[in-house]
């Protein structure tokens, strides 16, 4: 059977709060592992720690966290229901410490992202950076006086700073926008 990678992420976090009660994601992981599929998980939730035994046993597993900023105040404006940034970074470090390959998706690149690398060193194998890709957030940026952070100039400067920090620490980094 050819090796297939399943990416559990995209538009819906695989670790929704109710999964703590129902364990559907864990059962999906068990089935995929049993069938020999490689796993890439992207989440915002520390609930993924519940499944570190499964993810650690699967040699090709990768777990990433979406962390768009180091500023938890900015996080509250853009992701009011999402787990706090320190919780995500702690969970990322635990998974990395357990020998699981980890990555961070700095997306959307929000104000304060430039300070993330100092918090991530030693907990991440790769960094991906992308911008906000929809106009629906324009009013949110305007409401908080953050319009300058939507500019190409800011994105280039902040993305470049993150890339430079990654290079300094020997961490592969991909900027997904031009």
Backbone torsions as a table, in degrees:
resi	resn	phi	psi	omega
1	UNK	NA	131.0	179.7
2	UNK	-65.9	149.7	178.1
3	UNK	-75.8	128.7	-179.2
4	UNK	-123.6	138.3	176.4
5	UNK	-104.2	128.3	176.4
6	UNK	-102.9	127.9	178.1
7	UNK	-105.2	110.6	179.4
8	UNK	-95.8	93.6	-177.0
9	UNK	-173.7	-136.0	175.9
10	UNK	80.9	-123.6	-173.3
11	UNK	-83.7	-14.6	-176.1
12	UNK	-137.4	120.9	179.1
13	UNK	-61.3	128.5	-180.0
14	UNK	-68.6	-14.5	-179.6
15	UNK	-111.1	65.8	173.8
16	UNK	-67.1	153.0	-178.6
17	UNK	-51.7	-38.9	-179.6
18	UNK	-66.4	-17.8	179.1
19	UNK	-65.9	-22.9	174.6
20	UNK	-61.0	-31.0	179.4
21	UNK	-88.8	-41.7	-171.2
22	UNK	-97.1	-24.6	176.4
23	UNK	65.6	27.8	-178.4
24	UNK	-65.1	-40.0	-179.2
25	UNK	-63.8	-41.1	178.3
26	UNK	-59.7	-43.6	179.9
27	UNK	-65.7	-37.2	175.4
28	UNK	-62.9	-45.4	178.6
29	UNK	-59.1	-44.3	-179.8
30	UNK	-59.5	-43.5	179.6
31	UNK	-65.2	-46.4	-179.4
32	UNK	-62.9	-41.9	178.8
33	UNK	-64.9	-44.1	179.3
34	UNK	-58.6	-34.9	-179.2
35	UNK	-86.0	-1.1	174.8
36	UNK	84.8	18.0	-179.7
37	UNK	-85.2	142.2	175.7
38	UNK	-81.3	149.0	-173.2
39	UNK	-120.9	135.7	167.9
40	UNK	-127.9	121.3	-178.8
41	UNK	-114.9	134.8	172.2
42	UNK	-123.5	127.3	-176.0
43	UNK	-146.8	172.1	168.7
44	UNK	-114.1	-4.7	-167.6
45	UNK	-104.6	134.7	173.8
46	UNK	-69.3	-7.3	177.2
47	UNK	-59.3	-21.9	177.8
48	UNK	-58.4	-25.0	178.9
49	UNK	-60.1	-28.4	177.8
50	UNK	-57.3	-31.5	-173.9
51	UNK	-104.3	17.3	-177.5
52	UNK	-63.3	-27.6	177.4
53	UNK	-63.4	-43.6	178.4
54	UNK	-68.4	-46.9	-177.7
55	UNK	-66.8	-34.5	178.1
56	UNK	-71.4	-27.6	-179.4
57	UNK	-81.0	-18.8	-178.6
58	UNK	-94.8	108.4	-170.3
59	UNK	-55.1	-34.6	-176.3
60	UNK	-94.3	7.5	-175.4
61	UNK	-67.3	143.9	174.7
62	UNK	-133.0	138.1	176.2
63	UNK	-127.4	127.6	178.8
64	UNK	-120.6	154.9	174.8
65	UNK	-119.3	136.7	171.4
66	UNK	-81.8	113.7	179.8
67	UNK	-134.6	98.3	-172.2
68	UNK	-85.3	-10.1	-175.7
69	UNK	-161.7	157.7	172.4
70	UNK	-90.8	-9.1	-175.7
71	UNK	-95.5	107.6	-176.3
72	UNK	-68.0	-22.9	173.5
73	UNK	-65.3	-43.5	176.2
74	UNK	-64.1	-41.5	177.6
75	UNK	-56.1	-43.5	-179.0
76	UNK	-61.7	-33.5	178.0
77	UNK	-69.3	-42.2	-173.3
78	UNK	-94.1	-29.3	-177.2
79	UNK	-134.1	64.8	-171.6
80	UNK	-61.5	-26.6	-178.5
81	UNK	-98.8	-3.7	-176.8
82	UNK	-81.5	156.4	178.1
83	UNK	-61.0	148.7	178.6
84	UNK	-59.4	152.7	-179.8
85	UNK	-57.8	-46.4	-179.8
86	UNK	-59.0	-34.3	177.9
87	UNK	-65.6	-40.9	179.9
88	UNK	-66.3	-42.7	-179.0
89	UNK	-66.0	-39.2	177.9
90	UNK	-62.4	-46.5	-179.8
91	UNK	-63.0	-41.6	177.5
92	UNK	-57.6	-46.3	179.0
93	UNK	-62.7	-38.4	178.5
94	UNK	-65.2	-43.1	178.6
95	UNK	-64.8	-44.4	178.8
96	UNK	-61.4	-43.1	178.4
97	UNK	-63.8	-24.5	177.7
98	UNK	-84.8	4.0	177.4
99	UNK	87.9	11.1	179.0
100	UNK	-89.5	134.6	178.3
101	UNK	-66.0	129.9	-175.5
102	UNK	-126.5	154.6	175.3
103	UNK	-146.7	163.5	175.9
104	UNK	-122.6	135.9	174.1
105	UNK	-107.0	102.8	177.6
106	UNK	-85.7	85.0	-175.7
107	UNK	-156.1	131.0	-5.3
108	UNK	-72.8	148.4	177.8
109	UNK	-65.2	109.2	-176.0
110	UNK	-111.3	162.8	176.0
111	UNK	-52.9	135.4	-178.8
112	UNK	97.0	-6.3	-179.4
113	UNK	-65.4	-26.1	-178.1
114	UNK	-59.8	-24.0	-179.0
115	UNK	-90.1	2.9	-175.1
116	UNK	-69.4	-39.6	-171.4
117	UNK	-59.3	-36.6	177.6
118	UNK	-61.1	-29.0	-179.4
119	UNK	-85.5	-19.3	-172.5
120	UNK	-100.9	-18.4	-176.7
121	UNK	-56.8	131.3	-179.2
122	UNK	90.1	-4.3	-178.4
123	UNK	-123.7	2.0	-171.6
124	UNK	-142.3	141.8	178.9
125	UNK	-98.4	-20.6	-177.6
126	UNK	-156.6	152.8	177.7
127	UNK	-128.4	134.7	174.0
128	UNK	-119.8	139.0	-178.0
129	UNK	-128.0	131.4	176.4
130	UNK	-143.6	166.8	-177.1
131	UNK	-103.3	174.3	172.9
132	UNK	-70.4	126.7	-173.7
133	UNK	-106.8	17.3	179.2
134	UNK	-144.4	151.3	-175.3
135	UNK	-81.1	-12.0	-177.1
136	UNK	-57.2	-24.5	-178.1
137	UNK	-87.2	-3.7	-178.7
138	UNK	-53.0	-43.6	-178.3
139	UNK	-67.5	-31.4	177.6
140	UNK	-67.7	-44.0	175.4
141	UNK	-59.2	-45.0	-178.3
142	UNK	-65.2	-42.6	-178.1
143	UNK	-58.3	-33.4	-177.2
144	UNK	-104.1	10.1	177.1
145	UNK	67.3	35.8	-174.6
146	UNK	-112.2	19.1	-176.1
147	UNK	-54.7	-34.6	-178.8
148	UNK	-62.3	-23.1	-178.9
149	UNK	-80.6	-1.5	174.8
150	UNK	-95.7	-7.0	-174.1
151	UNK	-75.4	153.1	175.0
152	UNK	-61.6	-33.4	178.8
153	UNK	-62.0	-48.2	178.9
154	UNK	-62.6	-46.9	-178.0
155	UNK	-59.0	-43.7	178.7
156	UNK	-64.4	-44.4	-178.6
157	UNK	-65.9	-48.4	-177.9
158	UNK	-68.3	-43.6	177.8
159	UNK	-61.1	-41.2	178.0
160	UNK	-64.2	-40.0	179.0
161	UNK	-64.2	-41.3	178.2
162	UNK	-65.6	-45.2	178.4
163	UNK	-59.2	-43.4	179.6
164	UNK	-63.4	-41.9	178.0
165	UNK	-64.1	-41.5	177.7
166	UNK	-60.1	-45.0	178.4
167	UNK	-59.5	-42.4	179.8
168	UNK	-60.0	-35.1	-178.3
169	UNK	-95.8	-1.0	179.4
170	UNK	73.7	29.4	-179.7
171	UNK	-105.8	124.0	177.5
172	UNK	-59.3	139.1	-177.9
173	UNK	-138.7	133.5	175.7
174	UNK	-120.9	126.1	173.5
175	UNK	-92.9	120.1	-172.4
176	UNK	-93.6	5.1	177.5
177	UNK	-127.1	161.7	178.3
178	UNK	-122.4	NA	NA
